[in-house]
Amino acid sequence: MGTKNNNRLFYTCSLIEYIGRQQKRDRKEVTDFLGKERIARIYEYADVFHCEPIEKVAYEFSEECKIEEGNFDNVSECHYKIPDYWDIGEVYERLIEDSYSDDEILEGLWEVYHSWINQCISNFNTDFYYQPRDYIAVCYKKGEVL
């Protein structure tokens, strides 16, 4: 743990965020549609997928997983400057890195997106998502915003 930078995890989380925005789906729903095996494949081949435009990769996974448009639109509901999907991908990446060991990364990804903190990170009308990474990790471990 610590301040390492897992580029594969960063890409995987950013792609989940991008698909969520495109399909207006809660990020937990996106992970459910993708499923653990597909997420593991995205993670494993992130450097390959990263060579393609993220729009194309997101479209192909949305088609493959039949992710239809929902009504979760945290982007249009945002009253402030909207964080980039790469920025939010980084928030998830850091939280997962700070909370799980290297061999638990994919399980950690699943746990984080299926936990209470997913709603907090996705609420762009609060300042939670741009708090320091160690604060976000402590909140996650404690089970509440401190």
Buried (B, 14 or more C-beta within 10 A) or exposed (E): EEEEEBEBBBBBBBBBBBBBBBBBBBBBBBBBBBEEEBBBBBBEEBEEBBEEEBEEBBBEBBEEBEBEEEEBEBBEEEEEEBBEBBEBBBBBBBBBBBBBEEEEBBEBBBBBBEBEBBEBBBBBEEEBBEBEBEEBBBBBEEEEBE
